[in-house]
């Protein structure tokens, strides 16, 4: 959404086609377009209200698609105007204009966000935010977000306060290529438009095809990718090329077209939800609706939707749309930390309104003065130099912040839990004593491990071998054998990431007992034989179903000594029926029955003579991201503890599953005593952080539990 009011004004100040003595390549749209200004107001309002949590506008993200179409239209308008007037495109002038227009405001937002994050956001997140700032500075954050989005361990991570820069990155990547192509076309074919149109049509068709395919296979890459969004800007560009002919449309029909377009955008915002596969086919409704509004406005400049879009409120919000877009998201993300409150809709709406006030100030104090500096505008190289200087400043501040991270309050040294449990005559009894002593802990222990700032990056060692499969994977890259690879007896560790977090303990036990440990784990893919919905793909999790069936068949064929399994007990994205349709919410009892049945089917599939089945009950859930909480409360870490009664996601279901397992001669291991007292589950047990995020136990804690788990396993 980087192309805003100035491009509209620039078009209005251009020479008329008659005065140039050339064909009217751009014709009727070389003027100020109040309808487009109003479209910006609609787009940014939808985005802001959606981000504020207004449930009816979950689909407000379509506002970004409106901006893409507008940007494609206006930038192509300006480039064609230059091409028509001069027969060429000046890349230096184009990029200098972009730099002086976009970077002053965006750099200030980046700098303020980085500093505010350093001051108020938990120290655990600062390194990631600083990296986001560097990627945003150089317009690559969309690719970073796409990569992060397909990583299961990032699924519950708090959004970055710079996440919204992804749309600016997509536009700038398009602008990196499009002017260059127009320059090549000018050199090869002069002012002929046919090659440009043919190329745009090919780009639109190819990009839309990729968008549809990738939305079905990898939604984050489809959502954030420039390759899947290029068609949206391309549609706007096609409207720009055809604007002269569109100006000849009958005014009544053109006016109706604008109303249809406006309805398409608004309906999509209300109709779509976070679960709508997007962009894909669904993006066509807001994109074509936006194109219809612009196209109709070429012929009916004072009729149709402009009668609403051209009113004072829409014009004012449209004028400030770029600044409001830049400021709203950091304020929504950082504001609650500054105020010391939990975000909710009233708080979010207040912050959104505050961000509009800041945006108005930013527009008049930074954005508008910077783009009108005559000294900078006089020569393209000055604009480019200013852009480079601003980008370098933002990257430098982010890097300096990374080198000087926020400091945490620390207390004295706590007991070395690993050593105490390992050397105890009764490891479990010693662990329970330390848990009880840790329930009312004060400041973060000086010898805490893993270090709070690095805890999110601490994964079980076998993750580096890629043996824990991510969402899209169905086959391991190798045998994935650990423990004692030469061991004569095989033991399987099987399940989702809540099985994988037991790997450090299982590996230590396997090495001690001479077992060959075969690890079969996959993100969000539980042991019970059920078909689930994958939120990350916004479709059935077929990869899980295929992988699980393969593992069950493998276990039955190899006849291991033990199969140790564990799973997150939640519904994940929900259950599917035999036809692949999502099952409604229904009652908890109905869903519990389906999960119990699924577990029973899995147990039966693995039953074979000589193989013992062991189910480790799901671990307690801390209810919050523990490293973030400890960083924010390092002076009083007991605030991060959770009452035991609230720490199990689905206790009734877990009890039913455990009862079913015991009835089928499956050994059940209860985990609660290893994490909680009867009253509370502390975030630190002695000197060890219990969880590395909001549900996975830390590798250090799992390693410490090896003697306790080993005593509970069949020999």
C-alpha positions in Angstrom: 0.0 0.0 0.0 2.9 2.3 -0.6 1.5 4.3 -3.4 -0.8 6.9 -1.8 -2.0 10.4 -2.2 1.1 11.9 -3.9 0.7 9.6 -6.9 -2.9 10.7 -7.3 -1.8 14.4 -7.1 1.1 13.8 -9.5 -1.3 12.4 -12.1 -3.6 15.5 -11.7 -0.6 17.8 -12.4 0.5 16.0 -15.6 0.1 17.4 -19.1 -3.0 16.6 -20.9 -2.8 14.3 -23.9 -3.6 17.1 -26.3 -0.7 19.2 -25.1 1.8 16.5 -25.6 0.9 15.9 -29.2 0.8 12.2 -28.7 -1.8 9.5 -28.5 -3.9 9.5 -25.3 -2.2 6.5 -23.8 -3.4 7.4 -20.3 -6.2 9.7 -21.2 -9.0 10.2 -18.8 -7.2 9.0 -15.6 -4.6 11.8 -15.6 -6.3 13.8 -12.9 -7.0 13.6 -9.2 -9.3 10.7 -8.4 -11.3 11.2 -5.3 -12.8 7.8 -5.7 -9.3 6.2 -5.4 -8.7 8.4 -2.3 -11.9 7.0 -0.9 -10.9 3.5 -1.8 -7.8 3.9 0.3 -9.9 4.9 3.2 -12.0 1.8 2.8 -9.0 -0.4 2.5 -7.0 0.9 5.5 -10.2 1.0 7.7 -10.9 -2.6 6.9 -7.3 -3.6 7.7 -7.2 -1.6 11.0 -10.6 -2.9 12.3 -9.7 -6.4 11.4 -6.4 -6.2 13.3 -8.2 -4.6 16.2 -10.2 -7.8 16.5 -13.6 -6.8 15.2 -15.1 -10.3 14.7 -17.4 -9.4 11.9 -14.5 -8.0 9.9 -12.1 -11.0 10.2 -11.8 -10.7 6.4 -10.6 -7.1 6.6 -7.2 -8.3 5.4 -8.7 -7.9 1.9 -7.9 -4.2 2.3 -4.3 -5.0 1.4 -5.5 -6.4 -1.9 -7.3 -3.2 -2.6 -4.1 -1.3 -2.1 -2.2 -3.7 -4.4 -4.7 -2.9 -7.2 -4.5 0.8 -6.6 -0.7 0.7 -6.6 -0.6 -1.2 -9.8 -2.9 1.3 -11.4 -1.2 4.5 -10.2 2.4 3.5 -10.7 1.6 2.2 -14.2 -0.3 5.4 -14.9 2.8 7.5 -14.0 5.2 5.3 -15.9 3.1 5.3 -19.0 2.7 9.0 -18.8 6.5 9.4 -18.8 6.9 6.8 -21.5 4.3 8.6 -23.7 5.9 12.0 -23.1 9.6 11.1 -23.5 9.7 7.7 -25.1 11.6 6.3 -22.2 11.5 5.5 -18.4 14.0 7.0 -16.1 14.8 4.3 -13.5 16.8 6.7 -11.3 14.0 9.3 -11.2 11.5 6.6 -10.5 13.4 5.0 -7.6 14.4 8.4 -6.2 10.7 9.4 -6.1 9.8 6.2 -4.4 12.6 6.6 -1.8 11.7 10.2 -0.9 8.0 9.3 -0.8 8.2 6.1 1.3 11.3 6.0 3.4 11.1 9.1 5.7 7.8 7.9 7.3 8.6 4.2 7.2 12.1 4.8 8.7 10.7 6.8 11.6 8.1 4.0 12.2 10.9 1.4 12.1 13.1 3.4 14.5 10.3 4.1 17.0 9.2 0.4 16.9 12.7 -0.9 17.5 13.3 1.5 20.4 9.8 0.8 21.9 10.4 -2.9 21.5 13.7 -2.6 23.4 12.0 -0.7 26.2 8.7 -2.5 26.6 8.4 -5.9 24.8 9.9 -8.9 26.6 13.6 -9.2 25.9 13.1 -12.7 24.5 11.6 -11.2 21.4 13.9 -8.3 20.7 16.5 -10.2 18.6 13.7 -11.4 16.3 12.1 -7.9 16.0 15.5 -6.4 15.2 15.9 -8.9 12.4 12.5 -8.0 11.2 13.5 -4.4 11.1 16.5 -5.2 8.9 14.4 -7.3 6.6 11.7 -4.6 6.5 14.3 -1.9 5.7 15.5 -3.7 2.6 12.0 -4.9 1.6 12.5 -8.6 2.2 10.3 -9.2 5.3 7.6 -10.9 3.3 9.9 -13.8 2.5 11.0 -14.0 6.1 7.4 -14.2 7.3 6.6 -16.8 4.7 9.5 -19.0 5.9 8.6 -18.5 9.6 4.9 -19.2 8.9 5.5 -22.8 7.8 7.6 -23.6 10.9 5.5 -25.4 13.5 7.5 -24.0 16.4 6.5 -20.5 15.3 2.8 -21.3 15.0 2.0 -19.8 18.4 4.6 -17.1 18.3 3.4 -13.5 19.0 3.2 -11.4 15.8 6.0 -9.1 15.1 5.2 -5.4 15.5 6.7 -5.0 12.0 4.8 -7.7 10.3 2.6 -5.3 8.4 5.7 -4.2 6.3 5.2 -7.3 4.3 2.8 -5.6 1.9 5.2 -2.7 1.3 7.9 -5.4 0.5 5.6 -7.0 -2.1 5.0 -3.7 -3.8 8.6 -2.7 -3.8 9.6 -6.0 -5.3 7.0 -5.5 -8.1 8.4 -2.0 -8.6 11.9 -3.3 -8.9 10.8 -5.3 -12.0 8.0 -3.4 -13.6 9.7 -0.1 -14.5 12.7 -2.1 -15.9 10.3 -4.1 -18.1 8.7 -1.0 -19.4 12.1 0.5 -20.2 13.0 -2.6 -22.2 9.6 -2.5 -24.0 10.3 1.2 -24.8 13.7 0.3 -26.3 12.3 -2.6 -28.3 8.9 -1.4 -29.4 8.7 2.3 -28.7 5.2 3.5 -27.6 3.4 0.3 -28.7 1.2 -1.1 -26.0 0.5 -4.6 -27.3 3.7 -6.1 -25.9 3.1 -4.6 -22.5 -0.5 -5.9 -22.4 0.6 -9.4 -23.5 3.3 -9.5 -20.9 0.9 -8.3 -18.2 -1.7 -10.9 -19.1 0.9 -13.6 -18.9 2.1 -12.4 -15.5 -1.5 -12.2 -14.2 -2.4 -15.7 -15.4 0.9 -17.3 -14.1 0.8 -15.5 -10.8 -2.9 -16.3 -10.2 -2.2 -20.0 -11.1 0.7 -20.2 -8.6 -1.4 -18.4 -6.0 -4.2 -20.9 -6.3 -1.9 -23.9 -6.2 0.3 -22.6 -3.4 -2.6 -21.5 -1.2 -3.7 -25.2 -1.2 -0.2 -26.5 -0.5 1.6 -23.8 1.6 -0.6 -21.0 2.7 2.1 -18.8 4.3 4.2 -18.7 1.1 1.0 -17.9 -0.9 -0.1 -15.2 1.5 3.2 -13.3 1.8 4.8 -14.1 -1.6 5.4 -11.5 -4.2 5.0 -14.2 -6.8 1.4 -15.0 -5.7 0.4 -11.3 -5.4 1.9 -10.0 -8.6 -1.3 -10.6 -10.5 -3.2 -8.2 -8.2 -0.8 -5.4 -9.1 -1.0 -6.6 -12.7 -4.7 -6.2 -12.7 -4.4 -2.6 -11.6 -1.7 -2.1 -14.3 -4.1 -3.5 -17.0 -6.8 -1.1 -15.9 -4.3 1.8 -16.3 -3.4 0.7 -19.8 -7.0 0.5 -20.8 -8.1 3.7 -19.0 -8.6 5.7 -22.2 -11.0 3.2 -23.6 -12.7 2.7 -20.2 -13.3 6.5 -20.2 -15.7 5.9 -23.2 -18.0 3.5 -21.2 -21.6 4.7 -20.9 -21.7 6.7 -17.6 -24.7 4.9 -16.2 -23.1 1.5 -16.7 -19.8 2.7 -15.4 -21.4 4.1 -12.3 -23.2 0.8 -11.7 -19.8 -0.9 -12.1 -18.3 1.1 -9.3 -21.1 0.2 -7.0 -20.7 -3.5 -7.8 -17.0 -3.2 -7.2 -17.5 -1.5 -3.8 -20.0 -4.2 -2.8 -17.5 -6.9 -3.8 -14.8 -5.5 -1.5 -17.1 -4.9 1.4 -18.8 -8.3 1.1 -15.5 -10.1 1.0 -14.4 -8.3 4.2 -17.5 -9.5 6.0 -17.7 -12.9 4.3 -14.1 -14.1 4.7 -12.6 -15.3 7.9 -9.1 -16.3 9.1 -9.9 -19.8 7.9 -10.7 -18.8 4.3 -8.0 -20.2 2.0 -6.3 -16.9 0.9 -5.2 -15.5 -1.5 -6.0 -18.2 -4.1 -9.4 -18.0 -5.8 -10.8 -16.0 -2.9 -8.6 -12.9 -3.7 -10.4 -12.5 -7.0 -13.5 -11.0 -5.3 -11.7 -8.0 -3.7 -9.2 -7.6 -6.5 -11.8 -7.6 -9.3 -14.0 -5.4 -7.2 -11.2 -2.9 -6.8 -10.5 -3.0 -10.5 -14.2 -2.4 -11.2 -14.3 0.7 -9.0 -11.2 2.2 -10.7 -12.4 1.2 -14.2 -15.9 2.6 -13.7 -14.4 5.8 -12.2 -12.5 6.4 -15.5 -15.9 7.2 -17.2 -18.1 8.3 -14.3 -15.9 10.6 -12.2 -18.7 12.3 -10.4 -21.3 9.5 -10.3 -21.5 6.0 -8.8 -19.6 5.0 -5.6 -17.6 8.3 -5.7 -20.7 9.9 -4.2 -19.8 8.1 -1.0 -16.1 7.7 -1.5 -15.6 11.3 -2.4 -17.1 12.7 0.9 -14.9 14.5 3.4 -14.4 11.6 5.9 -13.3 9.2 3.2 -11.0 11.8 1.6 -9.3 12.6 4.9 -8.8 9.0 5.9 -7.6 8.2 2.4 -5.0 11.1 2.6 -3.6 9.7 5.8 -3.9 6.0 4.8 -0.2 5.3 4.3 0.7 6.8 7.7 -2.2 5.1 9.4 -1.2 1.8 8.0 2.4 2.2 9.1 1.5 3.3 12.7 -1.5 1.2 13.6 0.1 -2.2 13.9 3.1 -1.3 16.1 0.7 0.6 18.4 -1.6 -2.5 18.6 1.3 -4.8 19.3 3.3 -2.6 21.7 0.6 -0.5 23.3 -0.7 -3.1 25.7 2.9 -3.6 27.1 3.3 0.1 27.6 -0.1 0.4 29.3 0.4 -2.8 31.3 -2.9 -4.3 30.2 -4.1 -7.4 28.3 -5.3 -6.5 24.8 -9.0 -6.6 24.1 -11.3 -5.0 21.6 -11.9 -1.7 23.6 -8.2 -1.4 24.2 -7.4 -2.2 20.6 -9.9 0.3 19.2 -8.5 3.0 21.5 -5.0 2.2 20.2 -6.2 2.2 16.6 -7.8 5.6 17.1 -4.6 6.8 18.8 -2.6 5.6 15.9 -4.7 7.7 13.5 -3.9 10.7 15.5 -0.2 9.8 15.4 -0.5 9.2 11.6 -2.0 12.7 11.0 0.9 14.2 12.9 3.4 12.0 11.0 1.9 13.0 7.7 2.2 16.7 8.3 5.5 16.7 10.2 7.4 14.0 8.3 5.7 12.5 5.2 4.5 15.6 3.4 7.5 17.9 4.2 10.0 15.2 3.2 8.5 14.5 -0.2 8.3 18.2 -1.0 11.9 19.1 -0.3 13.0 20.9 -3.5 16.7 20.3 -2.9 16.1 16.5 -2.9 13.7 16.6 -5.7 16.0 18.6 -8.0 18.3 15.6 -8.8 17.5 11.9 -8.7 20.8 11.0 -7.2 20.0 13.1 -4.1 16.8 11.2 -3.6 18.6 7.9 -4.0 21.3 9.1 -1.5 18.6 10.1 1.0 16.9 6.7 0.6 20.2 4.8 1.2 21.0 6.9 4.2 17.6 6.3 5.8 17.8 2.6 5.1 21.3 2.4 6.5 20.2 4.3 9.7 17.3 1.9 10.4 19.5 -1.1 9.8 22.3 0.3 12.1 19.9 1.1 15.0 18.5 -2.5 14.7 21.9 -4.0 14.7 23.1 -1.8 17.7 20.0 -2.9 19.6 20.8 -6.5 18.9 24.4 -6.0 20.2 23.0 -4.4 23.4 19.9 -6.4 24.3 17.6 -5.5 27.2 18.9 -6.6 30.6 16.9 -8.8 33.0 16.7 -8.6 36.8 18.4 -11.6 38.4 18.5 -13.1 41.9 20.9 -15.5 43.5 21.8 -19.0 42.3 19.1 -21.7 42.5 19.7 -25.5 43.1 21.2 -27.3 40.1 18.1 -29.4 39.4 19.8 -31.8 36.9 22.6 -32.7 39.3 20.3 -33.0 42.3 17.9 -35.4 40.5 20.6 -37.4 38.9 22.5 -38.1 42.1 19.4 -38.6 44.4 18.6 -42.0 45.7 15.0 -41.4 44.8 15.0 -39.1 41.8 11.2 -38.5 41.6 10.9 -37.7 45.3 13.8 -35.2 45.0 12.2 -33.6 41.9 8.9 -33.2 43.8 10.8 -31.5 46.6 12.5 -29.0 44.3 9.2 -28.3 42.5 7.5 -27.5 45.8 10.4 -25.2 46.8 10.2 -23.4 43.4 6.5 -22.6 43.7 7.1 -19.3 45.3 10.4 -18.3 43.7 11.4 -14.6 43.5 13.8 -13.2 41.0 15.1 -15.1 38.0 18.0 -17.3 39.2 21.4 -16.1 38.1 22.2 -19.7 36.9 19.0 -20.3 35.1 19.1 -22.5 32.0 18.3 -22.3 29.2 19.0 -18.6 29.0 15.7 -16.7 28.7 16.7 -14.8 25.6 17.7 -18.0 23.8 15.0 -20.3 25.1 12.8 -20.0 22.0 15.7 -21.3 19.8 16.5 -24.3 22.1 15.2 -27.4 20.3 15.9 -31.1 20.9 19.1 -31.9 19.2 17.6 -34.3 16.6 15.7 -31.4 15.1 18.9 -30.4 13.3 18.8 -33.7 11.5 15.4 -32.8 10.0 14.0 -36.1 11.6 11.1 -34.2 13.1 8.9 -33.6 10.1 7.3 -30.3 9.5 3.8 -29.8 8.1 4.5 -30.6 4.5 6.8 -33.6 5.0 5.7 -37.2 4.9 9.0 -39.0 4.7 12.0 -38.7 7.0 15.4 -37.8 5.3 17.1 -40.9 6.8 16.7 -43.7 9.3 16.5 -41.3 12.2 18.1 -43.7 14.6 19.5 -42.4 17.9 20.4 -43.8 21.3 22.7 -46.7 20.6 22.5 -47.2 16.8 24.2 -50.6 17.2 21.7 -51.8 19.9 20.0 -55.1 19.4 16.6 -53.9 20.8 14.6 -51.2 19.1 12.5 -48.6 20.8 10.2 -46.1 19.0 9.4 -42.6 20.0 6.2 -41.7 18.1 3.8 -38.8 18.0 3.7 -35.0 17.4 5.9 -32.3 18.9 4.7 -33.3 22.4 6.3 -36.6 21.8 9.4 -34.9 20.3 10.0 -32.8 23.4 10.7 -36.1 25.2 13.6 -36.9 22.9 16.4 -35.7 25.2 15.2 -38.0 28.0 14.5 -40.9 25.7 17.9 -40.6 24.0 19.7 -40.6 27.3 17.8 -43.7 28.5 18.4 -45.5 25.2 22.1 -44.9 25.4 22.2 -46.1 29.0 20.3 -49.3 28.2 21.8 -50.1 24.8 18.5 -49.4 22.9 18.3 -48.4 19.3 16.0 -45.3 19.4 13.9 -44.8 16.3 12.2 -41.4 16.3 9.0 -40.8 14.3 7.5 -37.4 15.1 5.7 -34.9 13.0 4.4 -31.4 13.7 0.8 -31.2 14.8 0.3 -34.9 13.9 -1.1 -36.8 16.8 -1.0 -40.5 17.4 -4.8 -41.2 17.4 -6.1 -42.2 14.0 -8.3 -39.2 13.2 -8.4 -36.9 10.2 -7.8 -33.3 11.2 -7.8 -29.8 9.6 -4.5 -28.0 9.2 -4.7 -24.3 10.0 -1.4 -23.6 8.3 -2.7 -25.0 5.0 -6.4 -24.1 5.6 -7.3 -27.6 4.4 -7.4 -31.2 5.6 -4.1 -32.3 7.0 -3.6 -35.1 4.5 0.2 -35.3 5.1 -0.5 -36.3 8.7 -2.9 -39.0 7.8 -0.5 -40.5 5.3 2.5 -40.2 7.6 0.8 -41.7 10.6 -0.5 -44.7 8.6 3.0 -45.3 7.3 4.5 -45.2 10.8 1.8 -47.6 12.2 2.5 -50.1 9.4 6.3 -49.7 10.0 5.9 -50.4 13.8 3.8 -53.5 13.2 6.4 -54.8 10.7 9.5 -54.1 12.7 8.1 -55.4 16.1 10.2 -53.1 18.4 10.7 -53.8 22.1 8.8 -50.6 23.1 6.7 -47.9 21.4 6.7 -44.8 23.5 4.1 -42.3 22.3 2.7 -39.0 23.4 0.5 -36.3 21.8 -0.9 -32.9 22.3 -4.5 -33.5 23.5 -6.1 -30.6 21.8 -8.2 -30.6 18.7 -5.7 -28.6 16.6 -7.6 -27.4 13.6 -10.6 -29.6 14.3 -11.8 -33.0 13.2 -13.0 -34.1 9.7 -15.6 -36.7 8.9 -15.2 -39.5 6.4 -16.0 -37.1 3.5 -13.3 -34.6 4.5 -15.7 -32.0 5.9 -15.1 -30.3 9.2 -17.2 -31.6 12.1 -19.1 -28.9 13.9 -18.3 -27.8 17.4 -20.9 -30.1 19.0 -20.5 -31.1 22.6 -17.2 -31.8 24.3 -18.3 -35.4 24.9 -18.9 -36.0 21.2 -15.4 -34.8 20.3 -13.8 -36.7 23.3 -15.4 -39.9 22.0 -13.9 -39.4 18.6 -10.5 -38.9 20.0 -10.8 -41.9 22.3 -11.8 -44.0 19.4 -8.9 -42.7 17.4 -6.4 -43.7 20.1 -7.9 -47.2 20.4 -7.5 -47.6 16.6 -3.9 -46.6 16.9 -3.2 -49.0 19.8 -4.8 -51.8 17.9 -2.8 -51.0 14.8 0.5 -51.4 16.8 -0.4 -54.5 18.7 2.0 -57.2 17.9 3.6 -60.0 19.9 6.7 -58.9 21.8 6.0 -55.1 21.6 5.1 -53.1 24.7 3.1 -49.9 24.2 3.7 -46.9 26.5 1.7 -43.7 26.4 3.1 -40.6 28.2 0.2 -38.4 29.2 0.3 -34.9 27.7 2.3 -32.5 29.8 0.7 -29.5 31.6 0.3 -26.3 29.6 1.6 -23.1 31.2 -1.1 -20.9 29.6 1.5 -18.4 28.3 4.8 -18.2 26.6 7.1 -18.9 29.5 10.4 -17.2 28.2 8.4 -14.1 27.4 6.7 -14.1 30.8 10.0 -14.7 32.6 11.6 -11.8 30.7 8.7 -9.5 31.6 8.6 -10.6 35.2 12.3 -11.4 35.9 12.0 -9.8 39.3 9.1 -12.0 40.4 8.9 -15.2 38.3 6.2 -16.7 40.4 3.8 -14.6 38.3 4.5 -17.0 35.5 3.3 -20.1 37.4 -0.1 -21.5 36.6 -2.6 -23.2 38.9 -2.5 -26.9 38.5 -6.2 -27.2 38.0 -6.0 -25.0 34.9 -2.9 -26.5 33.4 -4.3 -29.4 31.5 -5.9 -28.6 28.1 -8.6 -31.3 28.0 -8.5 -33.1 31.4 -11.7 -35.1 30.9 -10.5 -36.3 27.5 -7.1 -37.2 28.9 -8.7 -39.3 31.6 -10.9 -41.2 29.1 -7.9 -41.8 26.8 -5.8 -43.1 29.8 -8.6 -45.3 31.0 -8.9 -46.8 27.4 -5.2 -47.3 27.2 -5.0 -49.2 30.5 -7.9 -51.4 29.4 -5.9 -52.3 26.3 -2.8 -53.2 28.3 -1.0 -50.0 27.4 1.4 -48.6 30.1 0.3 -45.1 31.0 2.8 -42.6 32.5 1.3 -39.7 34.4 3.3 -36.4 34.0 1.7 -34.0 36.4 3.9 -34.8 39.4 7.0 -34.1 37.4 5.8 -30.5 36.7 3.4 -29.4 39.4 2.5 -29.5 43.0 -1.2 -30.0 43.9 -1.7 -26.3 43.7 0.7 -24.8 41.1 3.0 -25.5 38.1 6.0 -23.3 38.4 7.8 -21.9 35.3 11.2 -22.6 36.8 12.1 -25.7 38.8 15.3 -25.0 40.6 17.5 -23.5 37.9 15.7 -25.0 34.9 13.1 -23.3 32.8 10.2 -25.8 32.5 8.8 -24.8 29.1 10.5 -23.3 26.1 7.3 -21.7 24.8 3.6 -22.0 25.6 3.4 -25.8 25.6 6.7 -27.6 24.8 9.0 -28.6 27.7 12.6 -27.2 27.4 15.3 -29.7 26.3 17.2 -29.0 29.5 14.1 -30.0 31.6 13.6 -33.1 29.4 17.2 -34.1 29.9 16.8 -33.7 33.6 13.8 -36.0 33.6 15.7 -38.9 32.1 16.2 -40.8 35.5 12.5 -40.2 36.4 11.2 -41.3 33.0 13.6 -44.2 32.9 12.2 -45.5 36.2 8.6 -45.4 34.8 9.4 -47.2 31.6 9.1 -51.0 31.3 12.5 -52.6 31.5 
